[in-house]
Every structure is written in C-alpha cells, then in structure tokens.
Amino acid sequence: MTRKKGKEVYEDVQIYGPEDLAFLSVEEVIAKVNSDLMSDLLEEKVTAKTPVDRFEHYYTENPTSELRVKEHILTLKNGHQYKFKAPSGVYGKKRIDKASILLIESVKLTNEKVLDMGCGYGVIGITLKKEYPDITLYMSDINSRAVDFSKINAKDNNAQAIIKQGNLFEPWGNELFDVIVCNPPIVAGKTVLHKLVEQAKVFLVSNGKLFLVAYHNKGGSSLSLYMKKIFGNVSEVEKSGGFRVYLSMKRD
C-alpha cells in the first residue's frame, strides 16, 4: 500500500524491533501491526477499507520506508555523551535501546580487534571506539541504510572504523576478531541466531570473546544455552531490566 504526504508518495512500512515485540505472541504481533498502521492512517486522515498487513523488519536488506532522521544523545554512566543520527528503517530510530546501552557498559576493552555484528546505525561499535580508542573497529549490517548511517555517525563522532554491508559474517572473508559484540535480532528466529553463534566461533581467534545481549525470558535464555553448546561455556556478565549480557570464549 502507498501513502501520500504532501507531494510525495511512499510505501507504507512499519519497523519493529525486540523492545516492540518481546512480550507479544504471534497473534498479538499481527494485531499490533494492523492497529499501529491503521492509527497512522487515521492520524493523517487517510481512509483505508482493510488493515495493512505488511511490515519490514529492521534487518531488511534495502528498506523502502520513507527516510526520516532523528538525533539521539547517548549518555554513559561516566558522563560521556555521544550524538547519533537515527534513520527510519533501522532499529533504534525512536530511541537508543536499553539492551545496547547495557552491552556497551558491560564490555571492557584495551587494544583488541572488535567486530560490531548487526551494527544498526553504529551506537555500540562507535561508542566502544570512543571509550577505548586503541581498539580496531569493524562494523557490518545487512541493512544498507544502517551501513550508510553508521558511516555518517562514525565520521560525525570522529571514530575510525571499517564498515561493510552484508548478511552476518559474509563481508569479512578470512578476517579473525578478538571480540565480537552483538545485540541480535531475536525476532529473526532460531535459525538466524544459531547461525550467528556458530559462525562467530569460526571468526574468533583463540581465546576470543563473543558478547550477546538479549531479553532473558524472550529468547535470551535459549540463546545462552546454544552459546554454551557451541562454545562449551557461557556466563552472564551483566543483567538489568530483564536484559542480560552473555559471554562465551573460544577455547581450543
């Protein structure tokens, strides 16, 4: 379905992430999509005879939603602040999510080679680079708009990073990393999440670390069990508000 705003016509798309869907069943997700889109249509006084049943996940490769940009300020516990441009069609457009902030605050680095997997518009990786300037930062996301704005935000924050587009580890060839950090798309399902964990082990050096953050009672618990299955170990580094940061180490 298309909608008209002023002289522009664009495709009607909604973007949902973990914090939007974590507590909902499949039926409730469908109801939320229809309700939210119908509310938007009514607000703009657009008449629709049937509910809209199409929406995009934030891990869509090429978002078709109208580009709108917000600016968010991230304030860490140490008082450091960083600004980010957040585009529509990318997770975290409304706000910098609590899970990402918890992950940032939980990871301690020195001079490691770090990959921010599924980087979105760059909050986790860029903030870690600013807090730990001696790391070498790599970032990637399947979403083309996310990659574009990661590059914009890296430049704006004067953070050097190698940023590529691609699904999971496809962009990285034979690269190996000391640390991989990720706020994974729980709504993508077990197949994607399991592949992420499996490939992460391949792309880590010996004694390398995988940090994942997730809502424990909505996918995080089973994800941590799979991390233990693949790596042989898993620990909880931090927890807050239902979210937990899980750590697995590659031990040869």
Summary of the structure (lengths in Angstrom):
residues: 252
radius of gyration: 18.5
end to end distance: 52.4
largest distance: 61.5
contacts: 837
relative contact order: 0.13
helix: 35%
strand: 29%
